[in-house]
């Protein structure tokens, strides 16, 4: 698996911002097939930081409906990455 395809996008929510400020933890949407070791390697090489721990959670896609048509949102995986003391990732956050 290519290291650039493991990290899909950062999650920018109020809860993720609180985790970043208080615990130095960053939240990402990652590939469903990636394990914790691969996620750690990807974050360390892409952002040039040292990772202490990785926690993951799998989410099932929900059924959605628009009028008479129905479908499903995709399943996805979230990773919460804790960085070492003094490390940080520079992200552009929308206001």
C-alpha positions as CSV (number, residue, x, y, z in Angstrom):
1,X,0.0,0.0,0.0
2,X,1.3,3.4,-1.0
3,X,2.0,5.6,2.0
4,X,0.3,8.7,0.4
5,X,-3.0,6.8,0.1
6,X,-3.2,5.8,3.8
7,X,-4.0,9.3,5.1
8,X,-7.2,10.5,3.3
9,X,-8.0,13.8,5.0
10,X,-7.8,15.5,8.4
11,X,-11.0,15.8,10.5
12,X,-11.6,19.4,11.5
13,X,-14.4,19.4,14.1
14,X,-14.8,21.0,17.5
15,X,-13.9,17.8,19.3
16,X,-10.8,17.3,17.1
17,X,-9.7,20.8,17.9
18,X,-10.1,20.3,21.6
19,X,-8.0,17.0,21.4
20,X,-5.3,18.9,19.4
21,X,-5.1,21.7,22.0
22,X,-5.2,19.7,25.2
23,X,-3.6,16.4,24.3
24,X,-1.5,17.0,21.1
25,X,-3.7,14.5,19.3
26,X,-4.6,14.8,15.6
27,X,-7.6,13.1,13.9
28,X,-7.6,11.7,10.3
29,X,-9.8,9.8,8.0
30,X,-7.6,6.8,6.9
31,X,-7.8,3.9,4.5
32,X,-10.1,1.1,5.8
33,X,-7.4,-1.5,5.2
34,X,-4.5,0.3,7.0
35,X,-3.3,-0.9,10.3
36,X,-1.9,1.1,13.2
37,X,1.7,0.5,12.2
38,X,1.1,1.7,8.6
39,X,-0.7,4.8,9.9
40,X,2.1,5.6,12.2
41,X,4.7,5.3,9.4
42,X,2.6,7.4,7.1
43,X,2.1,10.3,9.5
44,X,5.8,10.2,10.5
45,X,7.0,10.4,6.9
46,X,4.5,12.8,5.5
47,X,4.6,15.4,8.3
48,X,8.1,14.7,9.7
49,X,7.0,14.2,13.3
50,X,7.4,11.5,15.9
51,X,4.2,9.5,16.8
52,X,3.7,8.1,20.3
53,X,0.5,6.2,19.7
54,X,-2.4,5.5,17.3
55,X,-6.0,4.7,18.1
56,X,-8.4,3.6,15.4
57,X,-12.2,3.3,15.0
58,X,-14.2,1.8,12.2
59,X,-17.5,3.4,11.3
60,X,-20.3,1.8,9.3
61,X,-21.9,3.7,6.4
62,X,-25.4,4.9,7.0
63,X,-28.4,4.6,4.6
64,X,-29.4,7.9,3.1
65,X,-32.5,8.8,1.1
66,X,-33.3,11.7,-1.3
67,X,-36.9,11.5,-2.4
68,X,-37.7,8.2,-3.8
69,X,-34.1,7.1,-4.2
70,X,-32.1,5.5,-1.4
71,X,-28.5,4.6,-1.1
72,X,-25.6,4.1,1.4
73,X,-22.7,6.3,2.5
74,X,-19.4,4.5,2.5
75,X,-17.8,2.8,5.5
76,X,-14.8,4.7,6.9
77,X,-12.0,4.5,9.4
78,X,-10.8,7.2,11.8
79,X,-7.4,7.4,13.4
80,X,-6.4,9.5,16.4
81,X,-2.7,10.0,16.4
82,X,-0.8,11.3,19.5
83,X,2.4,13.1,18.8
84,X,5.5,13.3,21.1
85,X,6.0,16.3,23.4
86,X,6.9,19.5,21.4
87,X,5.8,18.1,18.0
88,X,3.0,19.6,16.0
89,X,1.5,19.4,12.5
90,X,0.9,22.6,10.6
91,X,-2.6,22.4,9.0
92,X,-4.5,25.0,7.2
93,X,-7.9,25.3,8.9
94,X,-10.8,27.1,7.4
95,X,-12.4,29.9,9.4
